[in-house]
Amino acid sequence: MGCSASIMASNRKRSRSSYQRIAKSADSRKRKRSDQVDLTVASAVIGDKTKGHQEEERKRKRELCEQEFVQEAVTAHNHYRSLHGAPELKASKTLTAHAQVWANEIAEKNMMIHSNCTLSDDSQIGENIYMCWTSNGGTVPKARDAVRSWYNEILHYNFGCPEFSFKTGHFTQVVWRDTKLLGIAWARSSEGGIYVVANYAPAGNVHGAFGENVSQLISAGIEKAPLDDRNNNSIDVEEEA
């Protein structure tokens, strides 16, 4: 009897020990699974934050490029306008937003077409369009290239007979004396075309008003075309067109 009792006690002790080992093992596995879940959740949170940061950074860079593009365009316009005694333009956020909508539209259609040149309040605005091609999808166009292209139509303008012509309409809008505000934007087509749209207020190219709004060069000795980075000074921004 004494031997049997001793064996039974020993068995119970081994059973408790085995149960404790099993319980500890299960608890360890449970903690590992919990740690793995925590790591997965933490990785997902970090991934979301990284993705969000990257998107914010891309947005910030895009906005900075847009601001620089507008600034360069205003500077280029004012350079050429100064050659004709026209007052400086100011940038308009309203006109730039309008130009962006139309640039997106014609880039999607891959067509050089004008908008109806009216704002939401039905006021008339002027519009110049420029298009170029690039094989590099990351290329950002230079605003001064578009403005130079428009201005170079001066070669076809007859100051002795001041009137509208499709060959010179871009030039006359660039230097139109009564225009005060400028908005400009660009978009890329799926085929690599870059479309630049500039909007102006008040609109230029008004019938019967070319004589007083399109002046001859102040001096024949002034260099007309070149523009470089030294012209990229800060500009005033008009909040509304």
Backbone torsions as a table, in degrees:
resi	resn	phi	psi	omega
1	MET	NA	-42.3	179.9
2	GLY	-62.9	-38.2	-179.8
3	CYS	-68.3	-41.9	179.4
4	SER	-62.8	-42.8	179.7
5	ALA	-62.5	-38.3	-179.8
6	SER	-66.6	-40.8	179.4
7	ILE	-64.5	-43.2	-179.8
8	MET	-62.9	-40.8	179.2
9	ALA	-65.1	-39.4	179.8
10	SER	-65.7	-40.2	179.0
11	ASN	-63.2	-43.1	179.5
12	ARG	-62.1	-38.1	-179.8
13	LYS	-64.9	-43.3	178.8
14	ARG	-65.3	-37.2	179.2
15	SER	-63.3	-44.6	179.0
16	ARG	-63.1	-40.4	-179.7
17	SER	-64.5	-42.3	178.6
18	SER	-64.6	-41.7	179.6
19	TYR	-62.5	-41.9	179.3
20	GLN	-63.4	-40.6	178.8
21	ARG	-64.1	-41.8	179.1
22	ILE	-63.8	-43.1	-179.6
23	ALA	-63.6	-43.3	178.3
24	LYS	-63.1	-40.7	179.5
25	SER	-63.6	-43.4	179.6
26	ALA	-64.5	-41.3	179.8
27	ASP	-65.1	-37.8	178.5
28	SER	-64.4	-44.1	178.6
29	ARG	-63.3	-38.2	179.7
30	LYS	-63.9	-41.8	179.0
31	ARG	-65.7	-38.2	179.1
32	LYS	-63.5	-44.2	178.3
33	ARG	-62.2	-40.4	179.1
34	SER	-63.6	-41.9	178.5
35	ASP	-63.8	-39.7	179.3
36	GLN	-64.2	-41.4	177.8
37	VAL	-62.6	-43.8	179.6
38	ASP	-61.4	-41.5	179.2
39	LEU	-65.3	-39.9	178.8
40	THR	-63.4	-45.1	179.1
41	VAL	-63.5	-43.6	179.8
42	ALA	-62.4	-41.8	179.1
43	SER	-63.0	-40.7	179.6
44	ALA	-64.4	-42.0	179.8
45	VAL	-64.2	-44.7	178.8
46	ILE	-62.8	-41.5	178.6
47	GLY	-61.5	-42.9	179.0
48	ASP	-64.1	-41.8	179.7
49	LYS	-64.8	-41.3	179.4
50	THR	-64.1	-44.5	179.1
51	LYS	-62.3	-44.0	178.9
52	GLY	-63.2	-39.7	178.6
53	HIS	-64.6	-41.9	179.6
54	GLN	-63.5	-41.6	178.7
55	GLU	-64.8	-40.7	177.9
56	GLU	-64.6	-38.6	179.9
57	GLU	-66.8	-41.6	177.4
58	ARG	-63.8	-41.0	179.0
59	LYS	-63.8	-42.0	-179.6
60	ARG	-63.6	-43.5	180.0
61	LYS	-65.5	-39.4	178.5
62	ARG	-62.8	-44.9	179.5
63	GLU	-63.7	-38.4	178.9
64	LEU	-65.2	-42.5	177.6
65	CYS	-62.4	-40.2	179.4
66	GLU	-63.9	-43.0	179.1
67	GLN	-63.3	-42.1	179.0
68	GLU	-65.9	-36.2	179.1
69	PHE	-64.4	-46.0	178.6
70	VAL	-63.3	-44.7	-179.0
71	GLN	-60.3	-43.9	179.7
72	GLU	-63.6	-38.7	-179.9
73	ALA	-66.0	-43.8	179.4
74	VAL	-63.6	-43.3	179.1
75	THR	-60.9	-44.3	-179.9
76	ALA	-64.4	-44.6	177.7
77	HIS	-58.5	-47.5	-176.1
78	ASN	-68.0	-29.0	173.9
79	HIS	-60.9	-51.2	-178.0
80	TYR	-70.3	-37.7	179.5
81	ARG	-63.1	-35.3	-179.8
82	SER	-63.9	-27.1	178.9
83	LEU	-69.8	-16.9	-178.3
84	HIS	-116.8	11.1	178.0
85	GLY	72.1	18.5	179.4
86	ALA	-87.7	143.1	-179.8
87	PRO	-66.0	159.8	-177.8
88	GLU	-70.7	151.0	174.9
89	LEU	-91.1	156.8	170.8
90	LYS	-116.0	152.1	178.5
91	ALA	-76.9	141.2	178.7
92	SER	-120.7	122.5	177.5
93	LYS	-65.6	-35.7	179.3
94	THR	-63.5	-46.8	-179.7
95	LEU	-68.2	-35.4	178.6
96	THR	-65.6	-41.5	177.5
97	ALA	-63.2	-40.5	178.5
98	HIS	-64.7	-42.4	179.3
99	ALA	-63.9	-37.2	-179.8
100	GLN	-64.8	-41.4	178.5
101	VAL	-59.2	-44.8	-177.2
102	TRP	-74.3	-34.4	176.3
103	ALA	-61.5	-42.4	177.1
104	ASN	-62.0	-40.6	-178.1
105	GLU	-63.0	-50.5	-175.7
106	ILE	-75.9	-25.6	175.4
107	ALA	-68.3	-38.3	177.7
108	GLU	-65.9	-39.0	178.6
109	LYS	-81.6	-16.8	-176.3
110	ASN	56.8	46.9	-177.2
111	MET	-138.7	141.3	176.2
112	MET	-89.2	90.9	-179.8
113	ILE	-134.8	148.5	-179.9
114	HIS	-86.3	154.3	174.1
115	SER	-80.2	-174.9	176.6
116	ASN	-79.9	0.3	174.0
117	CYS	55.5	42.1	174.5
118	THR	-135.1	146.1	175.1
119	LEU	-88.6	179.6	-177.8
120	SER	-63.5	-23.6	178.2
121	ASP	-91.7	12.8	178.7
122	ASP	70.9	9.1	176.6
123	SER	-74.1	143.1	-177.7
124	GLN	-81.5	141.2	176.5
125	ILE	-130.9	157.9	175.2
126	GLY	-87.5	162.7	-177.8
127	GLU	-151.4	129.8	171.1
128	ASN	-118.7	142.7	179.3
129	ILE	-127.9	141.8	179.2
130	TYR	-137.0	145.9	-180.0
131	MET	-140.4	139.6	174.9
132	CYS	-143.7	168.7	-178.6
133	TRP	-114.8	149.8	174.5
134	THR	-147.5	141.7	177.5
135	SER	-91.5	-9.9	-179.6
136	ASN	-100.0	111.9	-176.7
137	GLY	-64.5	-16.5	-179.6
138	GLY	-94.8	0.9	-177.6
139	THR	-70.2	130.9	174.6
140	VAL	-102.6	125.5	-177.6
141	PRO	-66.3	155.8	175.3
142	LYS	-96.9	123.6	-178.3
143	ALA	-60.2	-36.7	-177.0
144	ARG	-64.7	-25.8	176.7
145	ASP	-66.1	-41.4	178.2
146	ALA	-65.2	-46.2	-177.9
147	VAL	-64.8	-40.0	178.1
148	ARG	-62.3	-41.2	178.9
149	SER	-61.0	-42.9	179.0
150	TRP	-66.0	-45.4	-176.5
151	TYR	-65.0	-33.7	-176.6
152	ASN	-63.6	-9.1	173.6
153	GLU	-67.6	-8.2	176.2
154	ILE	-56.0	-27.0	-179.4
155	LEU	-61.7	-21.3	-177.8
156	HIS	-107.2	-0.6	-175.7
157	TYR	-87.1	135.8	179.1
158	ASN	-102.2	100.7	-179.7
159	PHE	-66.9	-20.3	178.2
160	GLY	-77.3	-14.7	177.9
161	CYS	-136.0	74.0	-172.9
162	PRO	-69.6	105.3	178.6
163	GLU	-158.3	171.1	-177.9
164	PHE	-75.6	144.6	172.8
165	SER	-147.9	142.2	178.0
166	PHE	-64.5	-20.4	178.9
167	LYS	-79.1	-17.8	-174.2
168	THR	-130.1	6.6	-175.9
169	GLY	-62.1	-32.6	177.6
170	HIS	-68.4	-44.6	179.2
171	PHE	-59.7	-49.2	-176.1
172	THR	-64.1	-32.4	176.6
173	GLN	-70.3	-37.6	179.7
174	VAL	-59.3	-42.2	-174.4
175	VAL	-102.2	6.9	-176.6
176	TRP	-58.4	120.0	-171.4
177	ARG	-61.0	-42.0	-174.1
178	ASP	-78.2	-10.4	177.3
179	THR	-72.6	136.6	-175.2
180	LYS	-121.7	-27.1	-173.8
181	LEU	-123.5	148.5	-179.8
182	LEU	-135.5	137.9	170.3
183	GLY	-131.4	140.1	-176.4
184	ILE	-148.5	144.7	-179.8
185	ALA	-156.0	169.3	179.8
186	TRP	-143.9	160.7	177.2
187	ALA	-149.0	155.8	-177.7
188	ARG	-110.0	134.7	177.5
189	SER	-83.4	166.1	179.7
190	SER	-66.9	-17.7	-178.4
191	GLU	-98.1	5.2	176.5
192	GLY	97.5	2.5	177.6
193	GLY	-79.0	138.5	176.5
194	ILE	-109.3	122.7	-177.7
195	TYR	-110.9	125.3	179.1
196	VAL	-111.8	129.3	178.8
197	VAL	-122.0	128.2	175.3
198	ALA	-117.6	134.1	176.3
199	ASN	-117.4	145.9	-173.4
200	TYR	-131.2	144.3	174.8
201	ALA	-145.3	137.9	-13.4
202	PRO	-60.6	156.4	-177.7
203	ALA	-64.7	145.4	174.3
204	GLY	-94.1	-166.5	178.8
205	ASN	56.7	42.1	178.5
206	VAL	-85.2	127.9	-178.1
207	HIS	-57.2	131.4	178.2
208	GLY	84.8	-1.4	-176.3
209	ALA	-117.9	14.1	-177.1
210	PHE	-70.1	-36.3	-177.2
211	GLY	-57.6	-44.9	-177.3
212	GLU	-89.3	-8.7	-176.7
213	ASN	-110.9	-16.6	179.1
214	VAL	-120.2	93.7	-176.0
215	SER	-89.4	154.6	176.0
216	GLN	-70.1	166.3	177.2
217	LEU	-57.8	137.0	179.8
218	ILE	-61.4	-39.6	178.9
219	SER	-142.6	132.5	179.1
220	ALA	-66.5	-16.8	-178.5
221	GLY	-85.4	-6.7	-179.2
222	ILE	-75.8	133.4	177.9
223	GLU	-73.4	128.7	-169.1
224	LYS	-89.3	-44.4	-164.8
225	ALA	-93.2	-43.8	-168.0
226	PRO	-60.2	139.1	172.5
227	LEU	-139.6	140.0	175.6
228	ASP	-136.5	-175.3	-174.6
229	ASP	-64.3	-14.9	179.0
230	ARG	-69.5	-16.3	179.6
231	ASN	-84.1	-8.7	-174.2
232	ASN	-83.6	73.0	178.0
233	ASN	-93.4	170.4	178.4
234	SER	-67.8	154.3	-175.9
235	ILE	-129.8	158.1	172.3
236	ASP	-83.3	145.4	178.6
237	VAL	-117.6	125.8	175.8
238	GLU	-89.1	124.5	-174.8
239	GLU	-65.4	-38.5	-178.2
240	GLU	-128.3	147.7	178.4
241	ALA	-83.3	NA	NA
